[in-house]
Amino acid sequence: MRHRYGWTIPVASLRYWALGIPDPSMAALTDFDEQDRLVRLEQSNWIVEISRYREGGGQQMPRILSATNPDTRVRMVIDRWLFFDR
């Protein structure tokens, strides 16, 4: 992405953040709401905020999240969660 767009995002961490959990490979500061859902996360110079959850796979899953660092802001809107058995 840096070559094409001039910015990068931590794709490996983003997969965890989209699930509403910190990347387990590094330290994180976390804030949770009264329903014990992640609402704010600071990890690896990024601030992740999950502003909305919705049901997916029988549990509350992130619907809207933003990830920001000093140079980049990424906003994700997840329309639908699909889970597959392997």
Beta strands, then each sheet from edge to edge (+ up, - down):
strand 1: 29-32
strand 2: 38-43
strand 3: 46-56
strand 4: 59-68
strand 5: 73-77
sheet 1: 1+ 2- 3+ 4- 5+
end
